[in-house]
Each structure stands twice: as C-alpha cells, then as structure tokens.
Amino acid sequence: MRNVYNIENHVEIHNKITFSVNEKVQDIQILPAGKVIVDSDQYAFIYIVEEDKEFSYLHFGESTWPALLGMLLRGEDPLLSLGERFIELQQFHEELEALIYNIEGNSNYGEEFVARVETAFQAFLANDEV
C-alpha cells in the first residue's frame, strides 16, 4: 500500500529550507527517489520516495508553495526532517523547475491549477525571463 505523507510545515535549518511530515511518523524509513509529479486535482506537487521496496508520496499542498518558490529561487534541494534525522530531497529543485516550466500556459493540467501555479511561482518565472 502506498503511503501519502502531508508536508505543511517548514523552517530554515543550517541555511536550508527544511520541511517536516505533518503526521506523527518520525520513525519512517524512506529514501529519496528524485522524482516530482503533480496532483492537479488537489493542487499539489508530489515528491516520490522509496519505502519498504515500494513508492510513497510526500504531498506538498498549496500552503507549502511559498517555501517551494524560495527553494527554486535559491537553486537548491530542501531537507526533510524526520525527528533527529534529515534527508536531502535530491533532484527536487530540478524536477520542480521542469514541471513549473511545463505547467506554465499548459491547459492539460487544468486551467485552475495552471493559474494557481503561474501566480504562486510568478517570481521564479519572471526571474527566468531576465
């Protein structure tokens, strides 16, 4: 069974954006898979992780998008805090960047999702036009 972990909180630790899992699952054992997909119905970005030889999802809803924007503008991958452990979410920056560019103006994702992404990541998209 695939697990979905909601990400809602973030802080800055050691000058890196660090997210935490909303649920009380600090003992989970996951490995970054380095892939990001979208859930346009739930207005979310999904970072895929490996867990017990299966894939699970880290669900980044709209409340996290300002922090994701900061991550993109910095050009770095964030950390995930699991209790005392920190895991770098490898390839997150590159994958999200590619998705943002693909979503921009692409109604295949749904007009509302596209509009929300374009608004939330406007500073990133405008930064690229310079």
C-alpha positions in Angstrom: 0.0 0.0 0.0 1.3 3.4 -0.9 1.7 5.9 1.9 1.0 9.6 1.4 2.7 12.0 3.9 1.4 15.5 4.1 4.0 18.3 4.2 2.8 21.5 5.7 5.5 22.9 7.9 8.8 24.3 7.0 11.7 26.1 8.8 15.2 27.1 7.8 17.9 25.0 9.4 21.6 25.5 8.5 20.5 27.9 5.8 18.4 25.2 4.0 14.7 25.1 3.7 13.6 22.1 5.8 10.2 20.5 5.6 8.6 18.2 8.1 6.0 15.5 7.8 2.6 16.6 9.2 1.7 13.1 10.6 3.4 11.6 13.7 5.6 9.2 11.7 9.1 10.2 12.7 10.3 6.6 12.6 9.5 6.1 8.9 12.4 4.8 6.7 12.4 6.5 3.3 14.9 7.1 0.6 14.5 10.0 -2.0 13.6 8.8 -5.4 14.4 12.1 -7.1 11.1 12.4 -8.9 8.3 15.0 -8.7 4.8 14.7 -10.2 1.7 16.8 -9.8 -1.8 16.2 -8.4 -3.6 18.9 -10.3 -7.0 17.9 -8.7 -5.6 18.5 -5.2 -3.3 21.5 -6.2 -0.2 19.7 -5.0 3.3 18.7 -6.0 4.3 15.1 -5.1 7.8 14.1 -4.3 8.3 10.4 -4.7 10.2 8.4 -2.0 11.1 4.7 -1.7 9.7 3.0 1.4 9.8 -0.7 2.1 10.6 -1.5 -1.6 7.5 0.5 -2.7 6.9 4.1 -3.6 5.3 6.5 -1.2 4.4 10.2 -1.7 5.4 13.4 0.1 2.4 15.7 -0.6 3.2 19.4 -0.9 -0.1 21.3 -1.0 -0.5 25.0 -1.8 0.4 26.1 1.8 4.0 25.0 1.0 4.3 26.7 -2.3 5.9 29.9 -1.0 8.6 27.7 0.6 9.0 25.8 -2.7 9.3 29.1 -4.5 12.1 30.1 -2.1 13.8 26.8 -2.9 13.6 27.4 -6.6 14.9 30.9 -6.3 17.9 29.6 -4.2 18.5 26.8 -6.7 18.9 24.1 -4.0 17.2 21.0 -2.8 15.4 21.1 0.5 15.8 18.8 3.5 13.1 16.7 5.1 13.2 16.5 8.9 12.2 13.1 10.4 12.8 13.6 14.1 16.5 13.8 14.6 17.3 12.7 11.0 17.5 15.0 8.0 17.2 13.7 4.4 18.0 15.8 1.4 15.3 15.5 -1.2 17.6 15.0 -4.1 16.7 16.3 -7.6 13.6 18.2 -6.1 14.8 21.6 -7.4 15.5 20.3 -10.9 12.3 18.3 -11.1 10.1 21.0 -9.8 11.7 23.6 -12.1 11.0 21.4 -15.1 7.4 20.9 -14.0 6.8 24.7 -13.4 8.0 25.4 -16.9 5.9 22.6 -18.4 2.8 23.7 -16.5 3.1 27.4 -17.5 0.4 28.0 -20.1 -0.4 24.3 -20.5 -4.1 23.7 -20.0 -3.6 20.0 -20.0 -3.1 20.4 -16.2 -6.5 22.1 -15.9 -7.0 25.9 -16.1 -7.4 26.5 -12.4 -4.2 24.5 -11.5 -2.2 26.3 -14.2 -3.5 29.7 -13.0 -2.6 29.0 -9.4 0.9 27.7 -10.3 1.6 30.7 -12.5 0.5 33.1 -9.7 2.4 31.3 -6.9 5.6 30.9 -8.9 5.4 34.2 -10.8 8.7 35.5 -9.2 10.5 32.3 -10.4 9.0 32.5 -13.9 9.7 36.2 -14.2 13.3 35.7 -12.9 14.0 33.4 -15.8 12.8 36.0 -18.4 15.6 38.4 -17.3 
